[in-house]
């Protein structure tokens, strides 16, 4: 599975959305399914799937699908 | 069931370890003294044939808490139950408390609990289930001369418990605290027999508590029988009035 597929899958599972909805337009709090509770589940899912541990600043900064990709790249994940 | 128990070789921590070991749970035990932890782990493995992982950590340091949870994730992948028993008590009037001692007591009793919950929730959220049990004290609600910082930090635990129960509720994670009365543990080893007798007389049951009075309540709170209990401070104090 590619990193992008893993990311899409993590978003779909954590936010309970369709995979095609996990795209570059997805923003925190703009989709009602990505609220503060879902955000905690998403962080847990991403940490587990990519074997990383985010800093608190990362968790605060993860405001979109695009931003999540950037933060994972910072942790050495290649897309 | 995968369980993290902090302050594992202390009085209450040790009793909690035995309580969960009887149930066949996998234990991840922490403390600062490697010899004491290894000794406890050995006895638990021999007596109950369970998996026990020892991890030395100073819970006043965030990077050590982070490393602890990385290790738990690599060992168990998930965490079902977190029991925070580590505590510190400097029994002295406020005027005689040095700033570093104030910071230390708050760091061990309160800040560590906050950070453990912050990291622990990430290992519980994925499965949308988990139980966190923190240790408050009868001192949080009643106060005790010479224990102002301890009381303040334990009152903080109670506020933390109530807020996190609301924050984590939709994640399926329950958060409760136990408020023990006077329990005969190494934390109060400096108390004279005379002082212990005075305290025993202040309880409805006429005796001071034992760690074994606390551990079954911890176990109960994490059981299915307590599946609708969250955000509660459960007094286990024999009716102590300070």
Interface residues (C-beta under 8 A of the other chain):
Chain A: X37 X40 X41 X43 X44 X45 X47 X48 X53 X56
Chain B: X66 X69 X70 X73 X77 X118 X121 X122 X123 X124 X125 X126 X128 X170 X171
